[in-house]
């Protein structure tokens, strides 16, 4: 019997033949974002001397760096105890995708801003804010983002150090005495900070390759961990309904299931907040107005998807939660592995796969925090700013080495806190999320206050009215995340178990205010903006020339533009001198568009 076969349409067959895996995210961005050629794209250009390597990072490298900062393997494993106490499988399996969805909204909304103003976020806040509050908005955005970068870097590297100590203790729980556990953890932490710092200082030219390898490492680590857990599991498997819907918050002490579920977001927020650290890389990306926005949202999507694949098998082999917190010398995830496999060899191999993520996440966190120092210092926001912006023109790796050393120094100093108070150190880790959320919230609120008109001609813009939904959803989600991070995971609390993140945040906020009136008010400068950029929303015509609206022309310009930023080397503490220039438009007539 003859069968008739019908060929697929030519266009569909051609798309299949040429579809590469890395095109999937690009196609998704095409669906979500506008791609109109009718309205010219306007990107704000900034008048800074290009000292860093503009070709250091490609789009795929930005995605890899963001994926490393938001690694679900390292982030969820080292903080899994929070989710297990506050509900267990249900909180973890549903809290993570919910957090991932809203983090994607935040990344997409922030991506619109970065595409219009491709600079660290303090520059975007300065451009969007009303003239009377530009300095304050820029100052607070910059400092909150910088502190968030520093604290998040500390959190990533210290979590890795704790995992290394857990690996040492997996064979013999008494190999490290209780009284020496904190000292050894800090020493390992110092070693991790030193290694990732040296890579940033001496081997920055390999960061592009390292970030690309990061993507493959995390994906293959997830596959290996999931498969090996399912193959070597020696206990009874949990049912799928249990792995997805079981909820028990007895250990948390909270009577409200909803409150426990909200507190369980802490675990996901620690993991997925790293996207807001990426705009600081604008000076080292070839096309930052396109690559950074897409890199942020792509990294969030990949982290969320891979995280869900990673977590489900762990919930299927999850032992009784009560026994996971008996030994304080190892992280709960280590006990999960050992109880499941009954094999130290397999458990050690699984932990080593997780520790591979530490290398990528640690390098990325020092990279972003040092670039935040560099970018903010160019506007004289940090004392000794000339030192932090110095880039040796003769070096093979064009990196701000003193900014890297400063970030490492902050990590070293705060890394001593666990020797005195674990609660105080954990408060700084929680404060990282508070600072990053606050810094992200400022420009997004300013965008809403302008009714999104400021983004009308941005290169990356969300289609239709979805931009409003994304902006409003982000502005609602970020404060909720901040509330979640401030809550203690368990009650009743003691001075040692209390969550002091809000106290540290308030202290940091007060310090930022004091520093502004003592230093910033007299030294801080608004970002240097290219005065030739046109405002396409309202233009004026004069002698066949076009000019931006007059209110847009009061810009900060460099009076010594031809001179290099560091004329006397890294220790010249002279701040740049700006002047306000205003164009005389004379007799003009308005042109409506």
matplotlib code that plots the C-alpha trace (Angstrom):
import matplotlib.pyplot as plt

x = [0.0, 1.4, 1.8, 1.8, 4.3, 4.0, 7.1, 7.3, 7.1, 10.3, 10.6, 10.0, 12.6, 15.1, 14.6, 15.1, 18.3, 19.8, 18.5, 21.3, 20.7, 22.0, 19.3, 16.4, 16.9, 17.4, 14.0, 12.4, 13.8, 12.4, 8.9, 9.1, 10.9, 10.0, 12.0, 10.7, 12.7, 10.2, 11.6, 15.3, 17.1, 18.7, 21.5, 23.0, 26.7, 29.0, 32.2, 34.7, 38.1, 38.0, 40.6, 39.2, 39.3, 36.0, 36.2, 36.8, 33.2, 30.8, 27.1, 27.6, 30.3, 27.9, 25.3, 27.9, 29.0, 25.4, 24.7, 27.7, 26.5, 23.1, 24.2, 21.3, 23.8, 25.9, 23.2, 20.4, 22.7, 24.4, 21.1, 18.8, 18.3, 16.1, 13.7, 13.7, 12.8, 10.1, 7.9, 10.3, 9.6, 6.6, 8.4, 11.5, 9.8, 7.3, 9.2, 12.1, 10.1, 8.0, 11.2, 12.6, 9.5, 9.6, 13.4, 12.9, 10.5, 13.0, 15.8, 13.7, 12.6, 16.2, 17.4, 15.3, 17.0, 20.5, 19.8, 19.1, 21.8, 24.6, 26.4, 26.4, 23.0, 23.9, 24.3, 20.9, 19.3, 21.0, 19.7, 16.1, 15.6, 14.2, 16.9, 16.5, 17.1, 19.6, 22.6, 20.8, 19.2, 22.5, 24.5, 22.1, 21.8, 25.6, 26.4, 23.6, 24.7, 28.4, 27.7, 25.4, 28.1, 30.6, 28.3, 27.1, 30.7, 31.4, 28.3, 29.3, 32.8, 32.0, 29.3, 31.9, 34.3, 31.6, 31.1, 34.8, 34.8, 31.8, 33.7, 36.6, 34.2, 32.4, 34.8, 35.3, 33.1, 35.7, 38.6, 38.0, 37.2, 34.2, 36.3, 38.4, 35.7, 35.3, 39.0, 39.4, 36.4, 37.8, 41.2, 39.6, 37.5, 40.7, 42.2, 39.1, 39.1, 42.8, 42.5, 39.6, 41.2, 44.5, 42.6, 41.0, 44.3, 46.6, 44.5, 41.6, 42.2, 40.9, 37.6, 35.8, 36.6, 36.0, 32.5, 31.7, 33.0, 30.8, 27.6, 28.7, 30.1, 26.9, 24.6, 26.7, 27.1, 23.3, 23.0, 25.7, 24.3, 20.7, 21.6, 24.0, 21.6, 18.9, 21.2, 23.0, 20.0, 19.8, 16.6, 13.0, 12.1, 9.6, 6.5, 6.1, 3.2, 5.5, 8.4, 6.1, 3.4, 4.6, 4.6, 5.8, 7.0, 7.0, 10.8, 10.4, 8.1, 5.8, 2.0, 1.3, 2.1, 1.9, 4.5, 6.8, 6.4, 7.4, 10.4, 11.4, 12.0, 15.2, 16.9, 15.8, 16.5, 20.1, 20.5, 18.7, 19.5, 22.9, 21.4, 21.5, 25.3, 25.9, 25.4, 28.7, 30.4, 29.2, 32.8, 34.0, 31.2, 31.3, 27.5, 26.4, 23.0, 22.1, 24.3, 23.9, 20.0, 19.8, 22.5, 20.6, 17.3, 18.9, 20.9, 17.8, 15.8, 18.6, 19.2, 15.5, 15.1, 18.3, 17.4, 14.1, 15.7, 18.4, 16.0, 13.3, 15.6, 16.8, 13.2, 12.6, 15.4, 15.0, 15.5, 13.7, 14.3, 14.7, 18.0, 19.6, 20.3, 21.8, 25.4, 26.3, 29.8, 28.4, 25.8, 22.4, 23.0, 26.0, 23.8, 21.2, 23.9, 25.4, 22.0, 20.8, 23.8, 25.4, 28.7, 31.3, 33.0, 29.9, 29.0, 32.5, 32.2, 28.9, 30.2, 33.3, 30.9, 29.2, 32.5, 33.4, 30.7, 32.5, 35.4, 33.1, 30.9, 33.8, 35.6, 32.4, 31.6, 35.0, 34.8, 31.4, 32.2, 35.6, 33.9, 31.2, 34.0, 35.7, 32.5, 31.4, 34.8, 35.0, 32.3, 34.4, 32.0, 34.6, 37.4, 40.8, 38.7, 41.7, 43.4, 40.4, 40.0, 43.7, 44.4, 48.0, 48.2, 51.2, 49.6, 48.4, 45.1, 43.4, 41.8, 41.4, 43.8, 43.3, 39.5, 40.1, 42.4, 39.8, 37.1, 39.4, 40.3, 36.6, 36.1, 39.1, 37.9, 34.3, 35.4, 36.7, 33.2, 32.4, 35.2, 33.2, 29.5, 28.0, 24.7, 26.5, 28.2, 24.9, 23.3, 25.8, 24.8, 21.1, 22.0, 23.4, 19.9, 18.5, 21.1, 20.8, 17.0, 17.0, 19.5, 17.4, 14.2, 15.3, 15.6, 12.5, 10.4, 11.8, 10.8, 7.3, 7.2, 8.0, 5.2, 7.8, 8.3, 12.0, 12.3, 10.3, 13.3, 15.4, 17.1, 15.7, 12.0, 9.3, 6.4, 2.9, 1.8, 3.8, 6.4, 4.0, 3.2, 6.8, 7.7, 4.8, 5.4, 9.1, 8.3, 5.9, 8.2, 11.4, 10.0, 8.4, 11.8, 13.3, 10.7, 11.4, 15.1, 14.5, 12.5, 14.2, 14.0, 13.1, 11.3, 11.6, 14.8, 17.8, 20.6, 22.6, 19.8, 18.2, 18.2, 20.1, 20.0, 17.6, 19.8, 22.9, 20.9, 19.8, 23.3, 24.6, 21.9, 22.7, 26.4, 25.6, 23.6, 26.5, 29.1, 27.0, 26.9, 30.6, 32.0, 29.6, 28.0, 31.3, 33.0, 30.5, 29.8, 27.0, 28.0, 29.6, 27.1, 27.7, 26.0, 25.5, 22.9, 19.5, 16.2, 13.9, 10.8, 10.9, 13.3, 13.9, 15.0, 17.4, 19.3, 18.7, 20.3, 18.5, 19.0, 17.5, 14.9, 16.5, 15.7, 17.7, 20.8, 22.0, 24.6, 27.8, 30.7, 34.5, 36.4, 39.7, 38.4, 41.6, 43.6, 43.8, 41.9, 45.0, 47.6, 49.7, 49.3, 47.1, 47.8, 46.7, 43.6, 42.4, 38.8, 37.6, 36.3, 33.0, 31.0, 27.4, 27.0, 23.8, 23.1, 21.7, 18.9, 17.9, 14.8, 13.6, 10.5, 9.2, 8.9, 6.3, 6.8]
y = [0.0, 3.3, 6.0, 9.7, 11.9, 15.7, 17.7, 20.4, 24.0, 25.3, 28.1, 25.6, 23.2, 26.0, 27.2, 23.7, 23.2, 26.4, 26.5, 26.5, 26.0, 29.6, 30.9, 29.8, 32.6, 35.1, 34.0, 34.4, 37.9, 38.7, 37.6, 39.7, 42.8, 45.3, 45.2, 48.2, 50.0, 52.9, 54.6, 55.3, 53.8, 56.3, 55.3, 57.7, 57.9, 58.9, 61.0, 58.8, 57.8, 54.2, 52.6, 49.0, 46.4, 47.1, 43.6, 41.6, 40.2, 39.0, 38.4, 34.7, 35.6, 38.0, 35.2, 32.9, 35.4, 36.0, 32.3, 31.9, 34.6, 33.0, 29.4, 27.3, 24.5, 26.5, 29.0, 26.5, 23.8, 26.1, 27.8, 24.8, 24.6, 27.8, 26.2, 22.8, 24.4, 26.7, 24.2, 21.7, 20.5, 22.7, 25.9, 24.9, 23.6, 26.4, 29.2, 29.0, 29.3, 32.1, 33.9, 33.1, 34.6, 37.8, 38.0, 37.7, 40.7, 42.7, 41.8, 42.6, 46.0, 46.8, 45.7, 48.5, 51.1, 49.7, 49.6, 53.4, 54.2, 51.5, 52.3, 51.2, 51.9, 55.1, 56.7, 55.6, 57.0, 60.3, 60.5, 59.6, 61.5, 65.0, 67.6, 68.6, 65.1, 63.8, 63.8, 62.1, 59.4, 58.7, 58.7, 56.2, 53.9, 53.8, 53.1, 50.6, 48.7, 48.8, 47.5, 44.9, 43.7, 43.5, 41.7, 39.3, 38.5, 37.7, 35.5, 33.5, 32.8, 32.1, 29.7, 27.9, 27.8, 26.3, 23.6, 22.8, 22.4, 20.1, 18.1, 17.7, 16.6, 14.1, 11.4, 12.1, 14.5, 15.0, 15.9, 19.6, 20.4, 22.6, 25.4, 25.5, 25.2, 29.0, 29.6, 26.9, 28.2, 31.7, 30.4, 28.5, 31.5, 33.6, 31.1, 31.2, 35.0, 35.1, 32.6, 34.3, 37.7, 36.6, 35.3, 38.7, 40.5, 38.4, 36.4, 38.7, 37.9, 34.5, 35.7, 35.4, 31.7, 31.1, 32.5, 30.4, 27.2, 28.2, 27.5, 24.0, 23.2, 24.1, 22.3, 19.1, 19.3, 19.3, 16.3, 14.3, 15.1, 14.3, 11.0, 9.8, 10.6, 8.6, 5.7, 5.4, 6.1, 3.3, 4.3, 4.4, 7.1, 9.8, 10.0, 12.8, 14.4, 14.5, 16.0, 18.7, 19.4, 18.2, 21.1, 21.0, 24.1, 22.6, 23.2, 26.9, 27.6, 29.7, 29.0, 30.7, 28.5, 31.6, 33.4, 30.4, 30.2, 33.9, 33.4, 30.4, 33.0, 33.9, 30.9, 31.8, 35.5, 34.8, 32.7, 34.8, 38.4, 38.5, 39.8, 43.4, 43.2, 42.9, 46.5, 47.4, 45.5, 48.0, 49.3, 45.9, 44.8, 45.7, 46.4, 47.0, 48.4, 45.1, 42.4, 43.3, 43.5, 40.2, 38.7, 39.6, 38.1, 35.1, 34.3, 34.4, 32.2, 29.6, 29.6, 29.1, 26.3, 24.5, 25.0, 23.3, 20.3, 20.2, 20.4, 17.8, 14.6, 16.0, 16.2, 12.7, 11.3, 13.7, 12.0, 13.0, 16.7, 16.3, 14.5, 17.0, 19.6, 17.5, 18.0, 21.7, 20.9, 20.1, 21.8, 20.0, 19.2, 17.0, 15.0, 14.6, 13.1, 10.8, 9.6, 8.9, 7.1, 5.6, 6.1, 8.7, 8.3, 9.2, 12.0, 13.5, 13.4, 15.2, 17.9, 18.4, 19.1, 21.8, 23.3, 23.7, 26.3, 28.2, 28.9, 30.6, 32.3, 33.7, 35.1, 36.7, 38.3, 39.9, 41.0, 42.8, 44.3, 45.8, 47.2, 48.8, 50.5, 51.6, 53.0, 54.8, 56.2, 57.9, 60.3, 61.0, 59.1, 57.3, 58.9, 58.3, 57.8, 58.4, 55.3, 53.1, 54.2, 53.7, 51.3, 50.6, 51.4, 49.1, 46.0, 43.1, 42.9, 46.3, 45.9, 48.4, 46.5, 48.8, 48.3, 44.6, 44.9, 47.0, 44.5, 41.7, 43.9, 44.4, 40.6, 39.9, 42.4, 41.3, 37.6, 38.0, 38.5, 34.8, 34.5, 36.8, 36.5, 34.2, 36.2, 39.4, 37.9, 36.4, 39.8, 41.2, 38.4, 39.2, 42.9, 42.1, 41.3, 44.4, 46.6, 45.1, 45.2, 48.8, 49.9, 48.1, 49.6, 53.3, 53.5, 51.3, 53.6, 56.6, 55.0, 54.6, 58.2, 59.3, 57.0, 55.0, 57.9, 58.0, 54.5, 55.2, 55.0, 52.5, 49.8, 47.0, 47.6, 45.2, 44.9, 46.3, 47.1, 44.3, 46.8, 48.4, 44.9, 44.1, 47.4, 47.3, 43.6, 44.4, 47.3, 45.1, 42.1, 43.9, 45.2, 41.8, 40.2, 42.7, 41.9, 38.2, 38.6, 40.5, 37.7, 35.2, 31.6, 30.1, 31.3, 31.8, 33.8, 34.2, 36.8, 34.2, 33.2, 36.6, 38.0, 41.4, 42.1, 45.0, 46.5, 46.3, 47.8, 50.7, 51.3, 51.2, 53.6, 56.0, 55.8, 56.6, 59.7, 60.9, 60.3, 62.3, 65.4, 65.0, 64.0, 63.5, 66.9, 68.6, 66.0, 63.7, 64.6, 63.5, 61.2, 62.8, 62.7, 63.2, 66.6, 65.7, 63.0, 64.1, 63.7, 62.2, 62.9, 66.7, 68.2, 71.8, 73.0, 75.8, 76.6, 73.0, 71.7, 69.7, 70.1, 68.4, 70.1, 72.9, 71.3, 68.3, 70.3, 71.2, 68.5, 67.8, 68.1, 67.7, 70.9, 68.9, 66.2, 65.9, 65.2, 61.6, 60.8, 59.9, 62.5, 62.0, 58.3, 56.4, 58.5, 61.9, 62.7, 65.6, 65.3, 66.1, 69.7, 70.0, 73.0, 73.4, 74.2, 75.5, 76.0, 79.3, 78.1, 81.6, 81.7, 78.1, 76.5, 73.2, 70.2, 67.6, 64.0]
z = [0.0, -1.1, 1.6, 0.8, 2.6, 2.7, 3.2, 5.8, 4.6, 3.3, 5.9, 8.8, 7.5, 7.0, 10.6, 11.9, 9.9, 11.2, 14.7, 17.3, 21.0, 21.7, 19.4, 21.7, 24.1, 21.3, 19.8, 23.2, 23.5, 20.0, 21.2, 24.4, 23.2, 20.5, 17.3, 15.4, 12.8, 12.7, 15.9, 16.0, 19.0, 21.3, 23.6, 26.1, 25.7, 28.5, 28.2, 30.1, 28.9, 27.8, 30.0, 30.3, 27.6, 25.6, 24.0, 27.2, 27.4, 24.8, 25.3, 26.0, 28.5, 30.3, 30.4, 31.8, 34.5, 35.5, 35.6, 37.8, 40.2, 40.3, 40.3, 41.6, 42.5, 44.9, 46.0, 46.7, 48.3, 50.8, 51.9, 51.7, 55.4, 55.3, 52.9, 54.7, 58.0, 56.5, 54.7, 53.1, 49.5, 48.8, 49.8, 47.8, 44.7, 44.3, 46.0, 43.5, 40.3, 41.7, 42.7, 39.3, 37.5, 39.4, 39.1, 35.3, 35.5, 37.4, 35.1, 32.0, 33.5, 34.6, 31.1, 29.5, 31.7, 31.1, 27.3, 27.4, 29.9, 29.5, 32.7, 36.4, 37.8, 39.6, 36.2, 35.1, 38.3, 37.7, 34.2, 35.0, 38.3, 38.4, 38.4, 42.1, 43.4, 40.8, 43.1, 45.9, 43.7, 42.0, 45.3, 47.1, 44.0, 43.6, 47.3, 47.8, 44.7, 45.7, 49.2, 47.8, 45.5, 48.3, 50.7, 48.0, 47.0, 50.7, 50.9, 47.8, 48.9, 52.5, 51.5, 49.4, 52.4, 54.6, 51.9, 51.8, 55.6, 55.3, 52.8, 55.3, 58.0, 55.9, 56.7, 60.4, 62.2, 64.9, 62.6, 63.4, 67.0, 67.7, 69.1, 66.0, 63.4, 63.0, 62.6, 60.0, 58.1, 58.0, 56.8, 54.0, 53.2, 53.0, 50.6, 48.3, 48.3, 47.4, 44.6, 42.9, 43.5, 41.9, 38.8, 38.4, 38.9, 36.8, 34.4, 33.5, 29.8, 30.4, 32.0, 28.7, 28.4, 32.1, 31.9, 28.9, 30.6, 33.6, 31.7, 30.7, 34.1, 36.0, 33.5, 33.5, 37.3, 37.6, 35.3, 37.1, 40.5, 39.6, 37.8, 40.5, 43.3, 41.5, 40.7, 44.1, 46.3, 48.9, 50.7, 49.7, 47.2, 48.1, 46.0, 43.4, 45.4, 48.4, 46.5, 45.1, 47.7, 51.1, 53.6, 57.2, 59.0, 62.5, 62.9, 62.1, 65.1, 63.0, 63.2, 59.9, 56.9, 54.6, 56.7, 56.6, 52.8, 52.4, 54.7, 52.5, 49.7, 51.4, 49.9, 46.4, 46.8, 47.9, 44.7, 42.1, 43.0, 41.2, 37.9, 39.2, 39.6, 35.8, 34.6, 36.3, 33.4, 30.8, 30.1, 29.1, 26.8, 23.1, 22.8, 26.4, 25.4, 23.9, 25.5, 29.2, 29.2, 27.3, 29.5, 32.7, 31.7, 30.0, 33.1, 35.3, 32.9, 32.7, 36.4, 37.1, 34.6, 35.6, 39.3, 38.9, 37.2, 39.9, 42.9, 42.0, 42.3, 45.7, 46.9, 45.7, 47.9, 50.8, 54.2, 57.3, 57.9, 61.7, 61.3, 58.9, 61.6, 64.3, 63.1, 62.9, 61.4, 57.9, 55.8, 55.5, 51.8, 52.8, 55.1, 52.4, 50.1, 52.7, 54.0, 50.4, 49.0, 52.1, 50.2, 51.3, 47.9, 45.9, 48.4, 48.1, 44.3, 44.4, 46.7, 44.4, 41.5, 43.6, 44.6, 40.9, 40.9, 43.7, 41.4, 38.8, 41.2, 43.3, 40.2, 38.9, 42.2, 42.5, 38.9, 39.4, 42.8, 41.6, 38.5, 40.7, 42.6, 39.4, 37.9, 41.0, 41.7, 38.3, 39.6, 42.7, 45.0, 47.0, 48.9, 47.2, 44.0, 41.8, 43.2, 42.5, 38.9, 38.0, 35.2, 34.3, 30.5, 30.1, 31.7, 29.6, 31.5, 31.5, 34.9, 37.8, 40.1, 43.1, 42.9, 42.9, 45.9, 47.7, 47.1, 48.4, 51.4, 52.3, 52.0, 54.3, 57.0, 57.1, 56.9, 60.5, 61.8, 62.2, 64.8, 67.0, 66.0, 63.4, 63.7, 62.8, 59.8, 58.6, 58.9, 56.3, 53.9, 54.3, 53.9, 50.5, 49.2, 50.9, 49.3, 45.8, 45.9, 47.1, 44.3, 41.7, 43.0, 42.7, 38.9, 38.4, 40.6, 38.7, 35.4, 36.6, 37.8, 34.2, 33.0, 31.0, 28.5, 29.3, 27.7, 24.6, 22.3, 24.3, 22.2, 24.4, 25.3, 26.4, 23.9, 24.2, 27.7, 29.2, 30.2, 32.7, 34.1, 34.4, 36.1, 38.5, 39.3, 40.0, 42.2, 44.2, 44.3, 45.5, 48.8, 49.4, 49.0, 51.4, 54.0, 53.5, 54.1, 57.3, 59.0, 61.3, 59.8, 63.2, 66.4, 69.2, 68.6, 70.8, 70.5, 68.5, 66.2, 65.6, 62.1, 62.2, 58.5, 58.9, 61.6, 59.4, 56.5, 58.5, 59.8, 56.2, 55.0, 57.8, 56.9, 53.3, 54.4, 56.7, 54.0, 51.5, 53.7, 54.8, 51.4, 48.6, 48.7, 48.0, 45.8, 44.1, 40.4, 38.2, 35.3, 32.3, 29.5, 25.8, 25.1, 21.4, 22.2, 21.1, 22.9, 20.2, 22.2, 21.8, 19.3, 18.2, 14.7, 14.2, 11.0, 9.7, 12.9, 15.6, 19.3, 22.4, 24.4, 26.4, 29.8, 28.7, 27.8, 31.3, 31.5, 33.3, 30.9, 31.3, 30.9, 30.5, 28.2, 26.3, 29.5, 30.8, 34.0, 35.9, 34.9, 38.0, 38.5, 40.9, 43.9, 42.5, 44.5, 42.4, 41.4, 38.0, 37.5, 35.7, 34.6, 33.6, 29.9, 28.4, 24.7, 23.5, 21.2, 20.2, 18.0, 17.7, 16.6, 18.0, 15.8, 16.8, 16.2]

ax = plt.figure().add_subplot(projection="3d")
ax.plot(x, y, z, "-o")
ax.set_aspect("equal")
plt.show()
